[in-house]
């Protein structure tokens, strides 16, 4: 099951991010959908999560909690919509494009992709781009 939870006053206009898009990303990597929850929040909310659970006193765009069980991709993915908006402006991309990148980034981590080394980060970006294209084909 894929769930979307909004913990912020920020409204996502035309929020048609269908679970089908996430499912296709997961199935495309020969995995199955377990229980996934995307929690959309603001900077302060995510900073609190970062401090409480990871002991990191920093702002971030995403924190992913991994509950993967074998081939079943499960987890909680917290996303700061304030960071998404700012990063979209910095990178000269649309809000939707940046949101899709970050959402797919969290899912790809659960699938097993890493981004700590330069090589891994390049592969992660390739996979993010493929995921974004999958969404736009659906539209």
C-alpha positions in Angstrom: 0.0 0.0 0.0 1.2 3.5 -0.9 0.0 6.4 1.3 0.5 10.1 1.1 0.2 12.2 4.3 0.4 16.0 4.4 1.8 17.4 7.7 2.1 21.0 6.5 -0.1 23.8 5.5 1.6 24.0 2.2 -0.9 22.8 -0.4 0.2 20.6 -3.3 -1.9 21.8 -6.2 -3.1 19.1 -8.6 -1.4 16.5 -6.4 -1.9 13.6 -8.8 1.2 11.7 -7.9 -0.4 8.3 -8.4 0.7 5.2 -6.5 1.0 3.6 -10.0 4.1 5.7 -10.8 5.8 4.5 -7.6 4.7 1.0 -8.2 6.2 1.1 -11.7 9.5 2.3 -10.3 9.6 -0.5 -7.8 8.4 -3.2 -10.2 10.9 -2.0 -12.8 13.7 -3.1 -10.4 12.1 -6.5 -9.9 10.8 -5.7 -6.4 7.3 -5.6 -4.9 5.4 -2.8 -3.2 5.1 -3.3 0.5 3.9 -0.5 2.8 5.2 2.9 1.8 4.2 6.2 3.4 5.2 9.6 2.0 5.0 12.3 4.7 5.1 15.8 3.3 6.1 18.3 5.9 8.0 21.6 6.4 11.6 22.3 7.4 11.0 22.4 11.1 9.1 19.2 11.2 11.8 17.4 9.2 14.6 19.0 11.3 12.9 17.6 14.4 12.9 14.1 12.9 16.5 14.6 11.9 17.5 15.6 15.4 15.4 13.0 17.2 16.2 9.9 15.2 19.5 10.6 13.4 21.1 13.2 15.8 21.8 15.5 12.9 21.3 19.2 13.5 20.8 20.0 9.8 18.0 20.8 7.4 17.4 18.3 4.6 15.0 17.6 1.9 14.3 14.0 2.6 14.8 11.3 5.3 13.9 7.7 4.5 13.3 5.1 7.1 13.9 1.6 5.7 11.4 -1.2 6.6 12.3 -3.3 3.5 11.5 -7.0 4.0 13.1 -9.2 1.3 11.7 -8.2 -2.1 9.0 -6.0 -0.5 9.8 -2.3 -0.5 8.5 -0.6 2.6 9.4 2.5 4.4 8.5 6.0 5.6 9.7 8.8 3.4 9.6 12.3 5.0 10.0 15.2 2.5 10.3 18.9 3.3 8.2 20.8 0.8 10.1 24.0 1.8 13.4 22.4 0.8 11.8 21.1 -2.5 10.7 24.6 -3.4 14.0 26.2 -2.6 16.0 23.5 -4.4 13.8 23.8 -7.4 14.5 27.5 -7.6 18.3 27.0 -7.0 18.5 24.3 -9.8 16.1 26.1 -12.2 13.7 23.3 -12.4 9.9 23.1 -11.7 8.6 22.3 -8.3 7.0 19.1 -9.7 10.3 18.0 -11.2 12.2 18.5 -8.0 9.4 16.7 -6.0 9.5 13.7 -8.3 13.3 13.6 -8.1 13.2 13.5 -4.3 10.3 11.1 -4.1 12.1 8.7 -6.5 15.4 9.2 -4.6 13.8 7.9 -1.4 12.3 4.9 -3.2 15.6 4.1 -4.9 17.4 4.1 -1.6 14.8 1.5 -0.4 15.4 -0.5 -3.5 19.2 -0.6 -2.7 20.8 2.3 -4.5 23.4 4.3 -2.6 24.8 7.8 -3.1 27.8 8.2 -0.8 30.5 7.8 -3.5 30.8 9.7 -6.7 30.1 6.6 -8.8 27.0 5.7 -6.7 25.7 9.3 -6.8 26.0 9.3 -10.6 24.0 6.0 -10.8 21.4 7.4 -8.4 21.0 10.5 -10.6 20.6 8.3 -13.7 17.9 6.2 -11.9 16.2 9.4 -10.7 16.0 10.8 -14.3 14.6 7.5 -15.5 11.9 7.6 -12.8 11.0 11.2 -13.6 10.6 10.3 -17.3 8.3 7.4 -16.3 6.0 9.9 -14.5 5.9 12.3 -17.4 5.0 9.5 -19.9 2.0 8.7 -17.7 0.7 12.3 -18.0 
